[in-house]
Amino acid sequence: MAIELYLLGATLILALVQILLTAHVRTRQYGIKWNAGARDAKMPPLETLPARLQRAQENLFETLPLFVGALLGAAYAGRLGLLTNLGAHLYFFGRLIYLPLYAAGIPYVRSLVWTVATGGLVLVIAGLMLG
């Protein structure tokens, strides 16, 4: 199997980890009763860490469908190569590094890492389009 598809799987695992981690810290703040319920009641704002993890998750979910679509499209079209390989590496490792940087509230470096990950996404799209 192509390395890009392994990185796609790793990225999906990262997304699942972010979902579970965010849910865990929200439940820690709001309680199990809140988590098990319909969540209809208005709750106070999230504390710093849960809010950061939720924003990091939302940020991942903005680009994840594009990454999945471009990578699967490139695989289907037989256009996996240097651009998709480099792009998938940059996207996955950028997103992996972005999470703890965001959780820790580290500015600038976090934005630089986001730019690297997004550049990786652009490379995957370029690989799909240019082959």
C-alpha positions in Angstrom: 0.0 0.0 0.0 1.2 3.5 -0.8 2.7 5.5 2.0 0.1 8.3 1.3 -2.7 5.9 2.3 -0.9 4.9 5.5 -0.7 8.7 6.3 -4.4 9.0 5.5 -5.2 6.3 8.0 -2.9 7.9 10.5 -4.6 11.3 10.0 -8.0 9.6 10.5 -6.7 8.1 13.8 -5.5 11.6 14.8 -8.9 13.0 14.1 -10.5 10.3 16.3 -8.0 11.0 19.0 -8.9 14.7 18.9 -12.6 13.8 19.1 -12.1 11.6 22.1 -9.7 14.0 23.8 -12.0 16.9 23.4 -15.0 14.9 24.6 -13.0 13.8 27.6 -12.0 17.3 28.8 -15.5 18.7 28.1 -17.0 15.9 30.1 -14.5 16.5 32.9 -15.7 20.1 33.0 -19.5 19.6 32.5 -19.9 16.1 34.1 -21.0 12.7 33.1 -24.7 13.6 33.4 -24.2 16.4 30.8 -22.4 14.0 28.5 -25.1 11.3 28.8 -27.9 13.7 28.4 -29.4 15.5 25.4 -27.2 18.6 26.1 -30.2 20.9 25.8 -29.3 23.1 28.7 -27.1 26.2 28.2 -23.7 25.6 29.8 -21.1 28.0 30.8 -18.2 28.7 28.4 -15.6 26.0 28.2 -12.5 26.4 30.2 -9.2 27.2 28.5 -8.0 23.7 27.6 -11.3 22.2 26.5 -11.9 25.3 24.4 -8.5 25.1 22.8 -8.9 21.4 22.0 -12.4 22.0 20.5 -11.0 24.8 18.3 -8.1 22.6 17.2 -10.5 19.8 16.3 -12.7 22.2 14.4 -9.6 23.5 12.6 -8.6 20.0 11.5 -12.2 19.3 10.3 -12.0 22.3 8.0 -9.3 20.8 5.9 -9.7 17.1 6.5 -12.4 16.5 3.9 -10.2 18.2 1.3 -7.2 16.1 2.2 -9.2 12.9 2.1 -10.8 13.8 -1.2 -7.6 14.9 -2.9 -5.6 11.9 -1.7 -8.2 9.3 -2.6 -8.7 11.0 -5.9 -5.0 10.9 -6.6 -4.8 7.3 -5.6 -7.8 6.4 -7.8 -6.4 8.3 -10.8 -3.0 6.7 -10.4 -1.3 10.0 -9.6 0.4 9.3 -6.4 4.0 10.5 -6.6 6.4 13.0 -5.2 3.9 15.8 -4.7 1.3 13.6 -2.9 4.0 11.8 -0.9 5.6 15.1 0.4 2.2 16.7 0.8 0.7 13.8 2.8 3.8 13.8 5.1 3.6 17.6 5.6 -0.1 17.5 6.3 -0.1 14.6 8.7 3.0 15.7 10.7 1.9 19.3 10.6 -1.5 18.4 12.0 0.1 16.1 14.6 2.4 18.9 15.9 -0.3 21.5 15.7 -2.5 19.9 18.3 -0.2 20.2 21.3 0.9 23.6 20.2 -2.7 24.8 20.1 -3.5 23.1 23.4 -0.5 24.8 25.1 -1.5 28.2 23.6 1.8 28.7 21.8 1.3 31.5 19.2 3.2 32.1 16.0 4.9 28.6 15.9 1.4 27.1 15.9 0.5 29.4 12.9 3.8 28.4 11.1 3.0 24.7 11.6 -0.6 25.3 10.3 1.0 26.9 7.2 3.2 23.8 6.7 0.3 21.4 7.0 -1.8 23.5 4.7 1.1 23.6 2.2 1.1 19.8 2.4 -2.6 19.9 1.5 -1.9 22.1 -1.5 0.8 19.7 -2.7 -1.6 16.8 -2.5 -4.1 18.7 -4.6 -1.4 19.7 -7.0 -0.4 16.0 -7.3 -4.0 15.1 -8.1 -4.3 17.9 -10.7 -0.9 17.7 -12.3 -0.1 14.0 -11.8 
